Amino acid sequence: LCLKMLKIKKKLLVFIGFFCSTILISEEELNFQNISIQSDEVTINEKDRLLAFKNNLEIKIENYIIVGSKALLNQEDEKLEIYGNPTSIQSMNINGEAEVLVIYPNKTIDLIGNAKLKKDGNLITSDLITYQINLNE
């Protein structure tokens, strides 16, 4: 049973990775081809063009790792919303957390609610921090 669940998760991860990368590509050239979303539960709503992820959520975009409790990928609004208590984002150069992270196709990320962002030893705190994702970090 455990091996069967792992195989299902791997297949779902490949499908979701492909699906998500095509969703996040807009008119602008994006380098989000290497995105993976892993969670214990995935719900697909084709009518509303939504993917919902719950429990043990880990998202990898290039060198960024995002951890939260649930996420919504909305193809209509072209954004990925990640919720947690808190949600965190890390790369080699940044360490951030907030109640909600929203990632947009133009490579910006909003950290919303009790937001903290530490980069190169500098700490910023606010209710809203907008950060431009640098895929070379």
Residue frames relative to the residue before (quaternion, step in Angstrom):
aa qw qx qy qz dx dy dz
L 1.0000 0.0000 0.0000 0.0000 0.00 0.00 0.00
C 0.6641 0.5128 -0.3062 0.4497 3.58 0.93 -0.90
L 0.6550 0.4997 -0.3077 0.4760 3.61 0.98 -0.85
K 0.6321 0.5300 -0.3309 0.4583 3.57 1.01 -0.80
M 0.6519 0.5065 -0.3122 0.4701 3.61 0.98 -0.84
L 0.6378 0.5225 -0.3284 0.4608 3.60 1.00 -0.77
K 0.6487 0.5067 -0.3182 0.4703 3.58 0.98 -0.82
I 0.6439 0.5117 -0.3198 0.4705 3.58 0.98 -0.81
K 0.6531 0.5108 -0.3154 0.4615 3.60 0.95 -0.88
K 0.6517 0.5125 -0.3213 0.4576 3.60 0.94 -0.85
K 0.6624 0.4906 -0.3092 0.4743 3.59 0.91 -0.89
L 0.6562 0.5027 -0.3081 0.4709 3.57 0.96 -0.85
L 0.6310 0.5373 -0.3281 0.4534 3.57 1.01 -0.80
V 0.6480 0.5000 -0.3150 0.4805 3.60 0.96 -0.84
F 0.6576 0.5037 -0.3063 0.4690 3.60 0.92 -0.91
I 0.6894 0.4754 -0.2845 0.4667 3.57 0.84 -0.97
G 0.6237 0.5413 -0.3384 0.4510 3.59 0.98 -0.78
F 0.6606 0.4811 -0.2961 0.4944 3.56 0.96 -0.85
F 0.6644 0.5146 -0.2954 0.4543 3.58 0.90 -1.00
C 0.6866 0.4888 -0.2853 0.4563 3.57 0.87 -0.96
S 0.6632 0.5041 -0.3302 0.4440 3.58 0.89 -0.82
T 0.6600 0.4766 -0.3284 0.4790 3.61 1.02 -0.61
I 0.6168 0.5343 -0.3491 0.4608 3.59 1.10 -0.59
L 0.7310 0.4531 -0.2495 0.4450 3.58 0.86 -0.92
I 0.5832 0.5466 -0.3899 0.4572 3.60 1.23 -0.08
S 0.0405 -0.7996 0.5990 -0.0081 3.56 -0.64 1.10
E 0.7873 -0.2789 0.2115 0.5075 3.57 -1.17 -0.49
E 0.6486 0.4730 -0.3169 0.5051 3.56 1.14 -0.58
E 0.5123 -0.6218 0.4943 0.3264 3.54 -1.20 0.55
L 0.0326 -0.8046 0.5928 -0.0097 3.58 -0.65 1.09
N 0.3233 -0.7398 0.5584 0.1907 3.53 -1.19 0.57
F 0.3689 0.7386 -0.4845 0.2893 3.59 1.04 0.74
Q 0.2749 0.7891 -0.5136 0.1947 3.58 1.06 0.58
N 0.7217 0.3959 -0.2315 0.5185 3.58 1.14 -0.55
I 0.2995 0.7373 -0.5445 0.2648 3.57 0.60 1.14
S 0.0268 0.7713 -0.6359 -0.0033 3.53 -1.07 0.74
I 0.1142 -0.7690 0.6277 0.0402 3.52 -1.06 0.86
Q 0.0141 -0.8002 0.5987 -0.0329 3.52 -0.75 1.07
S 0.1605 0.7628 -0.6135 0.1262 3.56 -0.95 0.93
D 0.6158 -0.5588 0.4080 0.3769 3.55 -1.30 0.24
E 0.8055 0.1459 -0.0415 0.5728 3.59 1.08 -0.70
V 0.0469 -0.7857 0.6168 -0.0067 3.56 -0.95 0.97
T 0.0775 -0.7741 0.6277 0.0286 3.56 -0.97 0.94
I 0.1641 -0.7825 0.5970 0.0667 3.56 -0.85 1.03
N 0.0560 -0.7723 0.6328 0.0011 3.56 -0.83 1.07
E 0.2246 -0.8239 0.5083 0.1111 3.56 0.00 1.32
K 0.6020 0.5847 -0.3551 0.4119 3.59 1.05 -0.76
D 0.7776 0.3070 -0.1560 0.5261 3.57 0.85 -1.00
R 0.3767 -0.7564 0.4485 0.2911 3.58 1.37 0.02
L 0.4432 0.6733 -0.4478 0.3869 3.52 0.91 1.10
L 0.1167 -0.7185 0.6772 0.1078 3.51 -1.27 0.58
A 0.1009 -0.7881 0.6059 0.0401 3.58 -0.83 0.99
F 0.1244 -0.7833 0.6085 0.0260 3.55 -0.96 0.97
K 0.0150 -0.8109 0.5847 -0.0196 3.59 -0.95 0.89
N 0.8601 0.2042 -0.1595 0.4394 3.51 -1.32 0.64
N 0.8554 -0.0356 -0.0332 0.5157 3.54 -0.91 1.06
L 0.1892 0.8242 -0.5024 0.1801 3.54 0.95 0.97
E 0.0878 0.7579 -0.6426 0.0707 3.53 -0.96 0.97
I 0.0800 -0.7880 0.6104 -0.0037 3.54 -0.79 1.11
K 0.0857 -0.7782 0.6210 0.0367 3.55 -0.94 0.92
I 0.0235 0.7560 -0.6517 0.0558 3.53 -0.84 1.11
E 0.8035 -0.1479 0.0375 0.5753 3.55 -0.38 1.28
N 0.8140 -0.2144 0.1747 0.5107 3.63 -0.61 -1.10
Y 0.5647 0.5984 -0.3772 0.4251 3.58 1.28 0.17
I 0.1052 -0.7550 0.6438 0.0666 3.55 -1.09 0.78
I 0.0839 -0.7871 0.6111 -0.0015 3.54 -0.80 1.11
V 0.0826 -0.7904 0.6069 0.0089 3.55 -0.89 0.99
G 0.1637 0.7763 -0.5938 0.1342 3.56 -0.95 0.95
S 0.5771 -0.5945 0.4255 0.3639 3.55 -1.28 -0.16
K 0.7950 -0.0514 0.0120 0.6043 3.60 1.17 -0.51
A 0.0980 -0.7893 0.6046 0.0422 3.54 -1.27 0.47
L 0.1722 -0.7451 0.6347 0.1109 3.52 -1.28 0.55
L 0.1371 -0.7565 0.6358 0.0684 3.53 -0.86 1.02
N 0.0792 -0.8247 0.5595 -0.0222 3.55 -0.41 1.30
Q 0.3008 -0.7824 0.5208 0.1616 3.57 -0.42 1.24
E 0.6023 0.5673 -0.3570 0.4335 3.62 1.06 -0.67
D 0.7737 0.3377 -0.1688 0.5088 3.58 0.77 -1.06
E 0.3064 -0.7845 0.4782 0.2490 3.57 1.35 -0.15
K 0.5882 0.5318 -0.4182 0.4431 3.55 0.63 1.14
L 0.2728 -0.7139 0.6241 0.1624 3.48 -1.33 0.52
E 0.1079 -0.7962 0.5950 0.0210 3.57 -0.61 1.20
I 0.0800 -0.7952 0.6010 0.0072 3.56 -0.79 1.07
Y 0.1398 -0.8004 0.5822 0.0286 3.56 -0.82 1.09
G 0.1616 0.7851 -0.5885 0.1053 3.55 -1.12 0.64
N 0.3496 -0.7246 0.5521 0.2189 3.48 -1.32 -0.09
P 0.3680 -0.5823 -0.5800 0.4348 1.70 1.06 2.23
T 0.5003 -0.5601 0.5394 0.3809 3.53 -1.40 -0.12
S 0.1336 -0.8160 0.5583 0.0681 3.60 -0.92 0.78
I 0.1201 -0.7515 0.6440 0.0784 3.53 -1.28 0.55
Q 0.0095 0.8021 -0.5954 0.0449 3.54 -0.96 0.93
S 0.0549 0.7240 -0.6875 -0.0096 3.49 -1.32 0.54
M 0.7488 -0.3581 0.2668 0.4897 3.58 -1.21 -0.23
N 0.8035 0.3248 -0.1378 0.4795 3.60 1.00 -0.84
I 0.7801 0.2816 -0.1762 0.5302 3.61 1.15 -0.33
N 0.0612 -0.7386 0.6699 0.0438 3.49 -1.35 0.48
G 0.1307 0.8175 -0.5470 0.1243 3.57 -0.52 1.14
E 0.0340 -0.7801 0.6234 0.0415 3.52 -1.32 0.32
A 0.0933 0.7591 -0.6402 0.0724 3.53 -1.27 0.57
E 0.6411 -0.4997 0.3989 0.4245 3.54 -1.30 0.10
V 0.7919 0.0623 -0.0011 0.6075 3.59 1.06 -0.83
L 0.1167 -0.7424 0.6543 0.0849 3.54 -1.13 0.77
V 0.0696 -0.7805 0.6205 0.0310 3.58 -0.96 0.88
I 0.1255 -0.7912 0.5975 0.0357 3.55 -0.76 1.11
Y 0.1798 -0.7938 0.5789 0.0496 3.55 -0.89 1.08
P 0.6417 -0.5573 0.3640 0.3810 3.61 -1.18 0.46
N 0.6474 0.5181 -0.3381 0.4451 3.62 1.13 -0.42
K 0.5656 -0.6550 0.3383 0.3696 3.56 1.30 0.48
T 0.5288 0.5774 -0.4600 0.4188 3.59 1.07 0.63
I 0.1620 -0.7630 0.6188 0.0933 3.49 -1.25 0.53
D 0.2236 -0.7467 0.6131 0.1288 3.54 -1.00 0.90
L 0.1537 -0.7285 0.6612 0.0923 3.55 -0.97 0.93
I 0.0446 -0.8437 0.5320 -0.0553 3.57 -0.40 1.28
G 0.8269 0.2115 -0.1798 0.4891 3.57 -0.95 0.96
N 0.8215 -0.1688 0.0626 0.5411 3.59 -0.44 1.25
A 0.2059 0.8299 -0.4906 0.1680 3.55 1.00 0.87
K 0.0239 -0.7581 0.6517 -0.0109 3.51 -1.15 0.85
L 0.0221 0.7852 -0.6181 0.0314 3.56 -0.98 0.85
K 0.0826 -0.7868 0.6116 0.0057 3.54 -0.73 1.13
K 0.0912 0.7782 -0.6124 0.1054 3.55 -0.78 1.11
D 0.8526 -0.0405 -0.0133 0.5208 3.56 -0.84 1.04
G 0.7451 -0.4176 0.2177 0.4723 3.59 0.96 0.88
N 0.6301 0.5118 -0.3360 0.4776 3.61 1.26 -0.18
L 0.1825 -0.7889 0.5822 0.0738 3.57 -0.91 0.98
I 0.0825 -0.7661 0.6370 0.0233 3.55 -0.93 1.02
T 0.0239 -0.7784 0.6271 0.0130 3.57 -0.97 0.86
S 0.2000 0.7552 -0.6004 0.1708 3.56 -1.07 0.84
D 0.5774 -0.5471 0.4464 0.4099 3.58 -1.28 0.02
L 0.7865 0.0974 -0.0576 0.6071 3.59 1.23 -0.51
I 0.0154 0.7585 -0.6504 0.0382 3.53 -0.83 1.08
T 0.1352 -0.7618 0.6287 0.0787 3.56 -0.88 0.97
Y 0.0620 -0.8100 0.5821 -0.0345 3.54 -0.73 1.14
Q 0.3318 -0.7204 0.5751 0.2004 3.56 -0.96 0.89
I 0.3663 -0.7434 0.5195 0.2081 3.57 -0.59 1.16
N 0.1435 -0.7598 0.6313 0.0593 3.53 -0.91 1.01
L 0.3007 -0.8064 0.4836 0.1597 3.58 -0.28 1.25
N 0.6079 0.5485 -0.3630 0.4449 3.59 1.25 -0.04
E 0.5062 0.6519 -0.4250 0.3716 3.61 1.30 0.01
